Amino acid sequence: MSKTTLTAAVALLMAASLPVYAQTSSSSTSSSASAPSKSVSATQLQPGQIRATQMDGATVYDTQNQKVGDVKDIILDKDGKVAAVVLDVGAFLGIGGKYVAIGMNDLKITQDNNNKPRFAVDMTKDQLKAAQAYELNPRSASTGTTAPPSGSTTPPANRPNTNTTTTPGMPSKQ
């Protein structure tokens, strides 16, 4: 998911989850089918809102201020609400980690000394490592049979092996 798409999705989510105080018009003009049903009156980031770009790749800490992972992705449901925040946990130098999904409510967001968002969870790294893995790219189930790869050196089971070996100085068996 590109950062632009992620940013737009989270902005839409936050806009949809906050009450909108827009003035309605009493004129009798007809509205077109393509016009949005609600407008966003905010012109800047509102208190309690966070940009998706600030979450993407952000480090997540436990209550003991130990790094437990990084935000890998944000999953939205069909209504635009955050269904899950996917963390990359247990990796060492980018190897050996797994993805774990947590709820947005499980992510505690505070401000650090530089007024930037800081993310924490009430779980330890071991608890997150033990959690069920989240499959970001599910494999598609295929049906049917597969043929052996071309150039296979394994002879078919119903055909005798016709390979012969010769030893130097000995006649070959045929």
Secondary structure as GFF3:
##gff-version 3
##sequence-region A 1 174
A	DSSP	alpha_helix	3	17	.	.	.	ID=ss1
A	DSSP	alpha_helix	52	55	.	.	.	ID=ss2
A	DSSP	beta_strand	59	61	.	.	.	ID=ss3
A	DSSP	beta_strand	67	76	.	.	.	ID=ss4
A	DSSP	beta_strand	82	89	.	.	.	ID=ss5
A	DSSP	beta_strand	98	102	.	.	.	ID=ss6
A	DSSP	three_ten_helix	104	106	.	.	.	ID=ss7
A	DSSP	beta_strand	108	111	.	.	.	ID=ss8
A	DSSP	beta_strand	117	120	.	.	.	ID=ss9
A	DSSP	alpha_helix	125	130	.	.	.	ID=ss10
###
